[in-house]
Structure formats: structure tokens, C-alpha cells
Amino acid sequence: MKKNLILLSALFLIGIAQLNAQCCKPTDNKAQTANTTQQEGKTLQLKITGMTCAGCSNHISNALKEVDGIIEHKVEYPGDLATIQYDPKKTNPDAIIKVIEQTGYKAEIIKENKKEKS
């Protein structure tokens, strides 16, 4: 009985270690960021492929935080969607997609809308 319990515990720990190895780098738990000033911008929706966990969405979110011109963003896992509000004077959909692809994921445009000033 004791051997079975030890074996089961060891298998559980190995499984957890493999799960962590297959995912992306751990990051902070913030999945979105917002600029407190309301700005005119465009909203872009992207289909993201390659995410396997919430850590992956955090990895993409952290990369998007570094892009000048992104006003607000949200990366969803599960769902594999990114909704990004950006200033078209500072960035564009191709540049945003390039940043996501540099993190190791694929992105394609689902929809792009102009968002009016609030």
C-alpha cells in the first residue's frame, strides 16, 4: 500500500513537471492592460493559434504591453482570441501580428473596426 502511494505521488509529480515543460514561460497573472486616457483608435480581433494554457495568453499579453500604440488589449484562453484597441497613427495590424508571431504563436485577423472617441 505504501509503495503504491509513493509510486502514485511520483507519477503525479512527473506529470506536473512535463505539463510545465510543454507550456510557455510563466508570467504575471495580468491578462490585459489599459491606458487610462480615452483615445480614438481602431479595434482589431485576432484568432491566435498555438496557445495551450493561460500562461501562453499571459506571454502574448506581456509582449503586447511593449508595443507603442496599443491602447488596450485582452488575450483569451480558452477561446484563442485577442481583442486589441490601438492607435493607427502609432502601429498597425501587421506590426501587432508580427509581435505575436515573434513570441511563437500564429495570429490572423478576424475583424477590424474603428472605435469612436468616448
ROSE-4610 file (N, C-alpha, C; in Angstrom, 1 decimal, always signed):
// ROSE-4610
residu = [M/M/M/K/K/K/K/K/K/N/N/N/L/L/L/I/I/I/L/L/L/L/L/L/S/S/S/A/A/A/L/L/L/F/F/F/L/L/L/I/I/I/G/G/G/I/I/I/A/A/A/Q/Q/Q/L/L/L/N/N/N/A/A/A/Q/Q/Q/C/C/C/C/C/C/K/K/K/P/P/P/T/T/T/D/D/D/N/N/N/K/K/K/A/A/A/Q/Q/Q/T/T/T/A/A/A/N/N/N/T/T/T/T/T/T/Q/Q/Q/Q/Q/Q/E/E/E/G/G/G/K/K/K/T/T/T/L/L/L/Q/Q/Q/L/L/L/K/K/K/I/I/I/T/T/T/G/G/G/M/M/M/T/T/T/C/C/C/A/A/A/G/G/G/C/C/C/S/S/S/N/N/N/H/H/H/I/I/I/S/S/S/N/N/N/A/A/A/L/L/L/K/K/K/E/E/E/V/V/V/D/D/D/G/G/G/I/I/I/I/I/I/E/E/E/H/H/H/K/K/K/V/V/V/E/E/E/Y/Y/Y/P/P/P/G/G/G/D/D/D/L/L/L/A/A/A/T/T/T/I/I/I/Q/Q/Q/Y/Y/Y/D/D/D/P/P/P/K/K/K/K/K/K/T/T/T/N/N/N/P/P/P/D/D/D/A/A/A/I/I/I/I/I/I/K/K/K/V/V/V/I/I/I/E/E/E/Q/Q/Q/T/T/T/G/G/G/Y/Y/Y/K/K/K/A/A/A/E/E/E/I/I/I/I/I/I/K/K/K/E/E/E/N/N/N/K/K/K/K/K/K/E/E/E/K/K/K/S/S/S]
num = [1/1/1/2/2/2/3/3/3/4/4/4/5/5/5/6/6/6/7/7/7/8/8/8/9/9/9/10/10/10/11/11/11/12/12/12/13/13/13/14/14/14/15/15/15/16/16/16/17/17/17/18/18/18/19/19/19/20/20/20/21/21/21/22/22/22/23/23/23/24/24/24/25/25/25/26/26/26/27/27/27/28/28/28/29/29/29/30/30/30/31/31/31/32/32/32/33/33/33/34/34/34/35/35/35/36/36/36/37/37/37/38/38/38/39/39/39/40/40/40/41/41/41/42/42/42/43/43/43/44/44/44/45/45/45/46/46/46/47/47/47/48/48/48/49/49/49/50/50/50/51/51/51/52/52/52/53/53/53/54/54/54/55/55/55/56/56/56/57/57/57/58/58/58/59/59/59/60/60/60/61/61/61/62/62/62/63/63/63/64/64/64/65/65/65/66/66/66/67/67/67/68/68/68/69/69/69/70/70/70/71/71/71/72/72/72/73/73/73/74/74/74/75/75/75/76/76/76/77/77/77/78/78/78/79/79/79/80/80/80/81/81/81/82/82/82/83/83/83/84/84/84/85/85/85/86/86/86/87/87/87/88/88/88/89/89/89/90/90/90/91/91/91/92/92/92/93/93/93/94/94/94/95/95/95/96/96/96/97/97/97/98/98/98/99/99/99/100/100/100/101/101/101/102/102/102/103/103/103/104/104/104/105/105/105/106/106/106/107/107/107/108/108/108/109/109/109/110/110/110/111/111/111/112/112/112/113/113/113/114/114/114/115/115/115/116/116/116/117/117/117/118/118/118]
x = [+0.8/+0.0/+0.9/+1.9/+2.8/+3.6/+4.0/+4.7/+3.8/+2.5/+1.6/+1.4/+1.3/+1.1/+2.3/+3.5/+4.8/+4.8/+4.5/+4.5/+3.5/+2.3/+1.3/+1.8/+2.4/+2.9/+4.0/+4.9/+6.0/+5.4/+4.4/+3.8/+3.1/+2.5/+1.8/+2.8/+3.9/+4.9/+5.6/+5.8/+6.4/+5.4/+4.1/+3.1/+3.1/+3.1/+3.1/+4.4/+5.5/+6.8/+6.7/+6.1/+6.0/+5.0/+4.0/+3.0/+3.6/+4.4/+5.1/+6.1/+6.8/+7.8/+7.2/+6.0/+5.3/+4.7/+4.6/+4.0/+5.0/+4.5/+5.4/+5.9/+6.8/+7.4/+6.3/+6.4/+5.4/+5.6/+4.5/+4.5/+3.5/+3.3/+2.4/+0.9/+0.0/-1.4/-2.2/-1.7/-2.4/-2.6/-3.9/-4.1/-4.6/-4.6/-4.9/-4.3/-4.2/-3.7/-4.5/-4.6/-5.4/-4.7/-4.8/-4.4/-5.5/-5.3/-6.4/-7.0/-6.3/-6.8/-7.6/-8.8/-9.6/-9.1/-8.8/-8.3/-9.1/-9.0/-9.7/-8.7/-9.3/-8.5/-9.3/-8.6/-9.3/-9.2/-10.2/-10.2/-10.0/-9.1/-8.6/-8.9/-9.6/-9.8/-8.9/-8.1/-7.3/-7.6/-7.4/-7.5/-6.1/-5.8/-4.4/-4.4/-3.4/-3.2/-1.9/-1.9/-0.7/-0.7/-1.7/-1.8/-2.3/-1.7/-2.1/-2.5/-2.3/-2.7/-2.8/-3.3/-3.4/-2.1/-1.0/+0.3/+0.7/+0.3/+0.5/-0.1/-1.4/-2.1/-1.4/-0.8/-0.1/+1.2/+1.9/+3.1/+2.8/+1.7/+1.3/+1.0/+0.2/-0.2/+1.0/+2.0/+3.2/+3.9/+4.0/+4.6/+3.8/+2.5/+1.7/+1.8/+2.1/+2.3/+3.5/+4.4/+5.6/+5.4/+4.3/+4.1/+3.5/+4.2/+3.8/+2.6/+1.5/+0.3/-0.8/-0.6/-1.7/-2.3/-3.6/-4.3/-4.8/-5.4/-5.9/-5.9/-5.7/-5.8/-6.3/-6.8/-7.3/-7.0/-6.3/-5.9/-6.7/-7.5/-8.4/-7.9/-7.7/-7.5/-8.4/-9.3/-9.6/-10.4/-10.4/-11.1/-10.1/-8.8/-7.8/-8.1/-8.5/-8.9/-8.1/-7.7/-7.1/-7.9/-8.3/-9.0/-8.1/-7.8/-6.7/-7.3/-7.2/-7.5/-6.2/-6.0/-4.7/-4.9/-3.8/-3.8/-3.2/-3.9/-3.4/-2.3/-2.1/-1.0/+0.3/+0.3/+1.5/+1.8/+0.8/+1.0/+0.0/+0.1/-0.9/-1.0/-2.0/-2.3/-1.1/-0.4/+0.8/+1.9/+2.1/+3.1/+2.7/+1.4/+0.9/+1.0/+0.6/+0.7/+2.2/+3.1/+4.5/+5.0/+4.5/+4.9/+4.4/+3.2/+2.6/+3.4/+3.7/+4.4/+5.8/+6.4/+7.8/+7.8/+6.6/+6.5/+6.3/+6.1/+6.0/+4.5/+3.6/+2.2/+1.9/+0.8/+0.3/-0.9/-1.1/-2.3/-2.8/-4.1/-4.8/-5.9/-6.2/-7.3/-8.6/-9.5/-10.9/-11.7/-11.5/-12.3/-11.5/-11.7/-11.1/-12.1/-12.3/-13.3/-12.7/-13.3/-12.9/-13.7/-13.0/-13.7/-13.7/-14.9/-15.1/-14.6/-14.3/-13.9/-15.0/-14.7/-15.7/-15.8]
y = [-1.2/+0.0/+1.3/+1.2/+2.4/+2.6/+1.5/+1.6/+2.2/+1.7/+2.3/+3.8/+4.2/+5.6/+6.4/+5.9/+6.6/+6.6/+5.5/+5.4/+6.4/+6.4/+7.4/+8.8/+9.1/+10.5/+10.9/+9.9/+10.2/+10.4/+9.6/+9.8/+11.1/+11.6/+12.8/+14.0/+13.9/+15.0/+15.0/+13.8/+13.8/+14.4/+14.1/+14.7/+16.2/+16.7/+18.2/+18.8/+18.2/+18.7/+18.7/+17.7/+17.6/+18.7/+18.9/+19.9/+21.3/+21.6/+22.9/+23.0/+21.9/+22.0/+22.2/+21.8/+22.0/+23.3/+24.1/+25.4/+26.5/+27.7/+28.8/+29.3/+30.3/+30.9/+31.4/+31.1/+31.7/+33.2/+33.9/+35.4/+35.8/+37.1/+37.6/+37.3/+37.4/+37.0/+38.0/+39.1/+40.2/+39.8/+39.6/+39.3/+40.4/+41.6/+42.8/+44.0/+45.0/+46.3/+47.4/+48.5/+49.6/+50.9/+51.8/+53.2/+54.0/+54.7/+55.4/+56.5/+57.0/+58.1/+57.5/+58.1/+57.6/+58.2/+57.4/+57.8/+57.3/+58.0/+57.4/+56.3/+55.2/+54.2/+53.2/+52.1/+51.0/+49.8/+48.9/+47.7/+46.5/+45.7/+44.5/+43.2/+42.3/+41.0/+40.0/+39.2/+38.2/+36.8/+35.8/+34.4/+34.0/+33.5/+33.1/+31.6/+31.0/+29.5/+29.2/+28.1/+27.6/+27.8/+28.4/+28.6/+27.3/+26.9/+25.6/+25.9/+27.1/+27.3/+28.8/+29.2/+30.6/+31.3/+30.6/+31.1/+31.6/+30.9/+31.3/+32.7/+32.8/+34.1/+35.2/+34.9/+36.0/+36.3/+35.3/+35.6/+36.5/+36.3/+37.2/+38.6/+38.6/+39.9/+40.7/+40.1/+40.8/+41.4/+40.7/+41.2/+42.4/+42.3/+43.4/+44.7/+44.5/+45.7/+46.5/+45.9/+46.6/+47.4/+47.2/+47.8/+49.2/+50.2/+51.6/+51.7/+52.3/+52.5/+51.6/+50.5/+49.7/+50.4/+50.7/+51.4/+50.4/+49.3/+48.3/+47.0/+45.9/+44.6/+43.5/+42.4/+41.3/+40.1/+39.1/+37.8/+36.7/+36.0/+35.0/+33.6/+32.8/+31.3/+30.8/+29.8/+29.3/+30.3/+30.0/+30.9/+31.3/+31.4/+31.7/+33.0/+34.0/+35.3/+36.4/+37.4/+38.6/+39.8/+40.7/+41.9/+43.1/+43.8/+44.9/+46.2/+47.2/+48.6/+49.3/+49.9/+50.5/+51.9/+52.7/+54.0/+53.7/+53.9/+53.7/+54.6/+55.7/+56.6/+56.1/+55.1/+54.6/+53.2/+52.4/+51.0/+50.5/+49.3/+48.8/+47.3/+46.7/+45.2/+44.3/+44.7/+43.8/+43.8/+45.0/+45.1/+44.3/+44.4/+43.7/+42.2/+41.7/+40.3/+39.8/+40.7/+40.3/+40.1/+41.0/+40.9/+39.5/+39.2/+37.9/+36.7/+36.8/+35.7/+35.6/+36.7/+36.6/+35.9/+35.8/+35.1/+33.6/+33.2/+31.8/+31.3/+32.2/+31.8/+32.4/+31.9/+32.4/+33.3/+34.3/+35.2/+35.6/+35.6/+36.1/+37.0/+38.0/+39.0/+38.3/+38.5/+38.1/+39.3/+40.5/+41.6/+42.9/+44.0/+45.2/+46.3/+47.1/+48.2/+49.4/+50.6/+51.9/+52.1/+52.5/+52.8/+54.3/+54.9/+56.3/+56.7/+58.0/+58.6/+58.5/+58.1/+58.0/+59.3]
z = [+0.0/+0.0/+0.0/+0.8/+0.9/-0.4/-1.0/-2.3/-3.4/-3.4/-4.3/-4.2/-2.9/-2.7/-3.1/-2.9/-3.3/-4.8/-5.5/-6.9/-7.5/-7.0/-7.5/-7.3/-6.2/-5.9/-6.9/-7.2/-8.1/-9.5/-10.0/-11.3/-11.4/-10.3/-10.3/-10.5/-9.7/-9.8/-11.2/-11.8/-13.1/-14.1/-14.0/-14.9/-14.8/-13.6/-13.4/-14.1/-13.9/-14.4/-16.0/-16.6/-18.0/-18.5/-17.8/-18.2/-18.2/-17.2/-17.1/-18.3/-18.6/-19.7/-21.0/-21.3/-22.6/-22.8/-21.7/-21.8/-21.9/-22.1/-22.3/-20.9/-21.0/-19.7/-18.8/-17.5/-16.6/-16.5/-16.5/-16.4/-15.3/-15.2/-14.2/-14.6/-13.7/-14.0/-14.7/-15.0/-15.7/-17.1/-17.6/-19.0/-19.8/-19.2/-20.0/-19.4/-20.3/-19.8/-20.4/-19.7/-20.3/-20.0/-21.0/-20.9/-20.3/-19.3/-18.6/-19.4/-20.4/-21.2/-22.3/-22.6/-23.7/-25.0/-26.0/-27.2/-28.4/-29.5/-30.7/-31.2/-31.6/-32.1/-32.9/-33.3/-34.0/-33.1/-33.3/-32.6/-33.6/-33.2/-34.0/-33.3/-33.9/-33.3/-34.1/-33.3/-33.9/-33.4/-34.3/-33.9/-33.7/-32.5/-32.1/-32.1/-32.7/-32.7/-32.0/-31.3/-30.7/-29.1/-28.6/-27.1/-26.5/-25.4/-24.8/-23.3/-22.8/-21.4/-21.2/-20.0/-19.6/-19.6/-19.3/-19.3/-20.7/-21.7/-23.1/-23.4/-22.9/-23.2/-22.4/-21.2/-20.5/-21.2/-21.8/-22.6/-23.7/-24.5/-25.6/-25.0/-23.9/-23.3/-22.9/-22.3/-21.9/-23.1/-24.2/-25.5/-26.0/-25.9/-26.5/-25.6/-24.3/-23.4/-23.9/-24.6/-25.0/-26.3/-27.0/-28.3/-28.1/-28.6/-28.6/-29.5/-29.0/-29.8/-29.4/-28.6/-28.2/-27.0/-27.1/-26.0/-25.0/-25.4/-24.6/-25.3/-24.5/-25.1/-24.2/-24.7/-23.9/-24.7/-24.1/-24.8/-24.0/-24.7/-24.1/-24.4/-23.3/-23.4/-22.3/-22.5/-23.8/-24.7/-25.9/-26.9/-28.0/-27.6/-28.6/-29.4/-28.7/-29.3/-28.6/-29.4/-28.9/-29.4/-28.5/-28.9/-28.5/-29.5/-29.3/-29.8/-29.0/-29.4/-29.5/-30.7/-31.0/-31.7/-31.6/-32.3/-33.7/-34.7/-36.1/-36.5/-35.8/-36.0/-35.5/-34.6/-34.0/-34.4/-34.7/-35.0/-36.0/-36.5/-37.5/-37.3/-37.9/-37.6/-38.0/-39.1/-39.5/-38.4/-37.8/-36.7/-35.5/-35.2/-34.0/-34.2/-35.4/-35.7/-35.6/-36.1/-36.1/-34.7/-33.7/-32.3/-31.8/-32.1/-31.6/-32.2/-33.4/-34.1/-33.6/-33.1/-32.5/-31.2/-30.5/-29.3/-29.5/-30.8/-31.1/-31.4/-31.6/-31.9/-33.3/-33.8/-35.1/-34.8/-35.7/-35.5/-36.9/-37.0/-38.2/-37.8/-38.7/-38.5/-38.6/-37.6/-37.7/-38.1/-37.4/-37.7/-37.2/-38.0/-37.6/-37.7/-36.6/-36.6/-36.1/-36.5/-36.0/-34.7/-33.7/-32.4/-32.2/-32.0/-31.8/-30.4/-30.3/-29.0/-28.0/-26.8/-25.7/-24.9]
